[in-house]
Amino acid sequence: MSNKKVNQINEALKAYYEQHPNDSKRPAKDFMEYFVKNGIFNKDTEERSGLPLRKILRELDEHNECDAIPYLVVDRKLKNRRWFFAPIK
């Protein structure tokens, strides 16, 4: 996994939440278009919405490094995980 991508995601989320201070927890996939516009990912596909981002988040989770993105909130279910971003409190 690329620390560069994680840093870019953190920078983009910081800028986003500075511009939208009243925004609350949102599904991580909702940020894909924002990340594409910021050059973090090349594209997103309609049928696999957020896949490039989910790959990074899964890898962080597998290595117990989710805290590398302080905006990340993980909702763990029995079979899967749901990813969210929220402002840092």
trRosetta pair geometry for C-beta under 8 A, 3 or more apart (Angstrom, degrees):
i j d omega theta_ij theta_ji phi_ij phi_ji
1 5 7.2 -101 178 51 79 123
1 6 7.3 59 148 -39 111 113
1 56 6.1 115 -143 -136 114 73
1 59 4.5 160 -66 123 131 146
1 60 6.9 158 -171 -60 172 69
1 63 7.8 -133 16 11 137 144
2 5 4.2 86 82 0 108 102
2 6 7.0 -177 101 -5 61 81
2 56 7.9 -56 44 -116 80 113
3 6 5.4 -53 -151 39 42 114
3 7 6.1 45 150 -21 70 104
4 7 5.8 -55 -149 37 29 111
4 8 6.3 30 152 -19 64 107
5 8 5.6 -55 -147 37 32 112
5 9 6.3 34 153 -21 66 104
5 40 6.5 100 -146 -169 75 95
5 56 5.9 -125 122 -114 136 144
6 9 5.7 -52 -148 35 30 112
6 10 6.4 31 153 -18 63 106
6 56 7.1 -179 -74 -179 77 125
6 60 7.5 122 -102 -83 123 126
6 68 5.2 -28 -169 142 144 121
6 69 6.2 -124 -156 -63 90 93
7 10 5.7 -54 -148 37 31 112
7 11 6.3 31 154 -19 65 106
8 11 5.7 -53 -146 37 31 111
8 12 6.3 29 155 -17 65 108
8 38 7.3 159 173 126 101 116
8 39 7.8 -102 -164 92 137 79
8 40 4.6 162 130 -112 128 102
9 12 5.9 -58 -147 39 29 109
9 13 6.2 25 156 -16 65 109
9 35 6.9 -6 -109 -116 78 121
9 40 6.2 101 -72 -151 66 152
9 53 7.9 124 -111 -131 131 96
9 56 7.5 170 -41 120 152 154
9 69 6.0 -32 108 -113 125 123
10 13 5.9 -57 -143 39 28 108
10 14 6.2 33 156 -23 64 106
10 68 8.0 -104 -57 147 126 69
10 69 6.0 -147 -77 -123 88 71
10 70 7.3 64 -128 23 108 85
10 71 7.3 163 -122 5 64 111
11 14 5.7 -52 -148 33 29 114
11 15 6.5 26 155 -15 63 106
12 15 5.8 -56 -150 38 31 109
12 16 6.2 34 151 -23 65 108
12 31 7.8 124 123 178 123 121
12 34 6.6 140 169 136 123 103
12 35 6.1 104 124 -103 169 69
12 38 4.8 134 -109 100 125 173
12 40 6.2 -69 -28 -40 150 139
13 16 5.4 -51 -143 35 33 116
13 17 6.2 22 162 -10 68 107
13 31 7.5 -5 -90 -145 88 154
13 69 7.4 88 13 -165 157 99
13 71 4.5 -125 160 6 151 165
13 85 5.9 -130 -128 -165 127 137
14 17 6.3 -62 -146 43 25 100
14 18 6.3 28 154 -21 63 109
15 18 5.7 -56 -147 35 30 113
15 19 6.4 21 157 -12 64 109
16 19 6.0 -68 -155 42 28 104
16 20 6.0 -25 164 27 69 110
16 23 7.7 -54 147 50 95 153
16 31 7.5 -45 -86 -128 172 114
16 34 6.5 41 -92 176 132 152
17 20 6.1 -70 -122 66 33 77
17 21 6.6 75 170 -100 66 47
17 23 6.7 -122 -117 57 69 112
17 71 7.2 -162 -31 -112 141 130
17 87 4.6 142 -148 -107 134 92
17 88 7.5 115 116 12 167 76
18 21 7.0 6 -151 -67 23 87
20 23 4.0 31 138 -17 115 122
21 87 7.2 71 -152 -109 50 155
23 26 6.9 -33 169 -24 109 123
23 87 6.8 129 79 -39 79 111
24 86 6.5 -10 176 -134 53 93
24 87 7.3 -73 -120 9 36 100
25 73 6.0 -31 -133 34 120 152
25 84 4.9 23 -175 164 99 136
25 85 7.2 171 -144 86 57 35
25 86 3.9 -22 -91 -86 77 111
26 30 4.9 -77 154 55 116 145
26 31 7.3 120 100 -44 119 93
26 84 6.3 155 78 -156 28 86
26 85 6.0 -19 61 60 81 81
26 86 7.5 150 14 -80 59 61
27 30 4.9 106 72 -13 82 102
27 82 7.3 -70 -122 180 92 98
27 83 7.0 78 -163 85 65 66
27 84 5.8 -63 -103 -103 33 72
28 31 5.9 -56 -171 27 49 112
28 50 6.5 110 105 -155 86 138
28 53 5.9 -168 144 139 112 135
28 54 7.6 135 95 -77 130 69
28 57 6.6 60 140 -60 172 155
28 72 7.5 18 -88 -124 127 81
28 83 3.8 -29 5 119 136 107
28 84 5.9 -137 -38 -102 79 15
28 85 5.4 104 -99 -25 71 92
29 32 5.7 -12 -168 -22 55 115
29 49 5.1 66 -173 138 132 99
29 50 3.1 -83 -117 -53 93 147
29 53 6.8 174 -98 64 55 136
29 54 7.5 1 -79 -51 95 102
29 83 7.5 106 -28 72 75 106
31 34 4.8 -59 -164 46 65 119
31 35 5.7 67 138 -26 87 101
31 53 7.3 125 78 -112 97 163
31 85 6.0 31 -31 15 144 145
32 35 5.6 -57 -146 38 32 109
32 36 6.2 33 155 -20 67 104
32 41 6.9 -43 -157 53 79 146
32 44 4.3 70 157 -78 132 154
32 49 6.7 -157 11 -174 158 73
32 50 5.0 -129 -58 -92 132 68
32 52 7.6 117 -133 51 107 98
32 53 5.9 -123 -92 -13 89 134
33 36 5.6 -51 -147 35 32 112
33 37 6.4 34 153 -19 64 105
33 44 6.9 -86 -70 24 57 140
34 37 5.7 -54 -149 36 30 112
34 38 6.4 18 154 -9 63 111
35 38 5.7 -63 -145 46 32 106
35 40 4.2 -67 -174 56 90 125
35 41 5.1 46 124 13 110 103
35 53 6.7 133 31 -77 166 119
36 39 7.8 52 179 -65 30 20
36 40 7.3 -82 -71 52 26 77
36 41 5.3 -53 -86 76 69 89
36 42 7.1 -3 -133 117 89 15
36 43 6.1 59 -128 -112 129 30
36 44 5.9 -104 -52 -12 135 97
41 44 6.7 62 113 -58 137 81
41 52 4.7 130 -131 96 134 153
41 53 7.0 -76 -49 -53 148 81
44 48 8.0 -144 -176 87 71 74
44 49 6.4 43 167 -137 117 52
44 50 6.6 15 -144 -62 124 34
44 51 7.5 149 -145 30 76 79
44 52 6.9 -114 -99 18 74 110
45 48 4.9 34 75 43 110 90
45 49 7.3 -118 84 -69 55 41
45 51 6.9 -5 40 18 100 124
46 49 6.6 -5 -163 -66 28 88
48 51 4.0 5 145 -38 111 131
50 53 4.9 -58 -169 49 79 114
50 54 5.4 84 130 -30 92 101
51 54 5.5 -56 -138 37 32 112
51 55 6.4 39 161 -27 65 100
52 55 5.9 -50 -155 26 30 114
52 56 7.1 25 151 -13 61 103
53 56 5.9 -58 -158 36 37 108
53 57 6.3 30 150 -15 70 110
53 83 7.7 -171 131 103 107 155
54 57 5.5 -57 -142 42 35 110
54 58 6.0 39 158 -23 69 105
54 83 6.7 -169 -108 7 75 147
55 58 5.9 -53 -146 34 27 111
55 59 6.5 26 155 -18 61 107
56 59 5.8 -57 -151 36 30 111
56 60 6.5 32 152 -19 65 105
57 60 5.6 -51 -149 35 33 113
57 61 6.3 34 153 -19 65 107
57 66 7.6 42 -159 -117 75 89
57 69 7.9 -59 -107 29 83 148
57 72 7.0 170 -129 -137 106 134
57 74 7.9 163 177 -94 113 106
57 81 7.9 -152 132 105 116 133
57 83 5.1 8 172 -107 166 149
58 61 5.6 -58 -149 38 31 112
58 62 6.2 34 154 -22 67 105
58 81 7.7 158 -99 48 76 134
59 62 5.7 -50 -145 33 32 113
59 63 6.5 10 160 1 63 110
60 63 6.3 -76 -152 50 27 96
60 65 4.6 -107 -157 82 74 88
60 66 5.1 110 135 -85 112 51
60 68 5.8 -128 -137 39 123 120
60 69 7.0 -14 -149 6 171 108
60 72 7.7 -17 106 157 152 178
61 64 7.5 28 -171 -78 33 32
61 65 7.8 -100 -53 48 18 63
61 66 5.6 38 -89 -64 65 107
61 74 6.6 127 -102 -115 120 155
61 81 6.7 -120 -120 -28 170 175
65 68 4.8 20 159 -19 94 118
66 69 6.8 -63 -177 45 55 87
66 72 5.4 -131 -178 101 92 137
66 74 5.9 -61 -143 -23 157 133
67 70 6.7 26 -167 -89 62 63
67 72 7.9 -140 -95 56 24 113
69 72 4.1 73 95 -23 107 117
69 85 8.0 -70 152 -111 121 95
70 88 5.3 21 131 -95 116 123
71 85 4.6 19 141 -156 110 89
71 86 6.2 178 -170 56 71 44
71 87 7.1 -23 -127 -111 95 19
71 88 6.2 -80 -85 -51 68 85
72 83 6.9 -41 -152 -158 94 91
72 84 7.5 126 -160 76 47 52
72 85 6.4 -36 -93 -101 45 66
73 83 7.6 132 75 -165 56 45
73 84 4.2 -26 66 71 104 103
73 85 7.1 167 15 -99 87 15
73 86 5.2 34 -20 4 129 116
74 81 5.6 -25 -166 -167 99 119
74 82 7.5 143 -162 73 50 50
74 83 6.3 -18 -107 -105 68 62
74 84 7.7 -168 -75 28 25 77
75 81 6.7 143 74 -165 53 62
75 82 4.1 -13 61 59 109 101
75 83 7.9 -140 25 -60 79 21
75 84 6.8 53 -14 -6 104 112
76 81 5.3 -26 -106 -108 61 87
77 80 5.3 8 59 60 112 64
77 81 6.8 -172 22 -86 77 33
77 82 7.0 60 -16 -12 109 94
